[in-house]
């Protein structure tokens, strides 16, 4: 049995069966709703059910609060229809024809750029052309069937290798292996490209880029893509970390600021003492952004980081700086230890 799902405000419709997530049903119909983890954990797919009945499915409490539930919100990557539904969904795009593939790849290089950050480069089979959009991610497929999601840090025009920025998760099942066991020429498998966090190339508004830690990876892809296209929109990059070594490609960001017209870079550290010698900005990175941009009504913001940072930025930038809801593009990542 299938139900009819309608999207507001744009009016698109698609069918969904009772055992299909609303996100999967939308993707099957060629509609790209915002999403990230597809696992009920990151909150990127959260939206409001305006009418109809549905099951929430298995979700992480942090991704959908009791207040969200009371307000009729659902995680579309988990929710399943039990009747025809009307959903509120913004930033819906037509899914394009970039195919999602499962491919083998070989570890080309491993470069430790901070105590807890490794840059991993993967070489694809020579016979394969792998297309993706700047800002998307891949899932590395582990031998036991589990997956780990990592953003692609290089731009699509420069995709001979895939660059991933991997943060060590102490006690994790995968990332300690990247730091201690993985070697050049090891074979991995992945699936991708995935995710809806991509640059809106048709807008002409200034761009504000906001990231924490290895959330820099998809931002790097977007900046290099925009530079390649010759996009002239003003860009400001706010990169937050606890300590200076968390800004593991600080020199690259400074090079962008020196060489890309109308590009500013503002590093922000949150874990410092008063007498550490840091001359730059301090505190929470999205608060530094708000101090500089009290009116974001004519901007787009692209944000990548931990879910708490993304949720705080979403609420504060729209609530206090007039950022339109549809102008906030986010990719929030979770660190799995299982
Ligand atoms: S919670 Fe649905 S995509 Fe992450």
Boltz pocket constraint, residues with backbone or C-beta under 6 A from the ligand:
constraints:
  - pocket:
      binder: B
      contacts: [[A, 34], [A, 35], [A, 36], [A, 37], [A, 38], [A, 39], [A, 40], [A, 41], [A, 42], [A, 43], [A, 44], [A, 45], [A, 46], [A, 63], [A, 75], [A, 76], [A, 77], [A, 78]]
      max_distance: 6.0
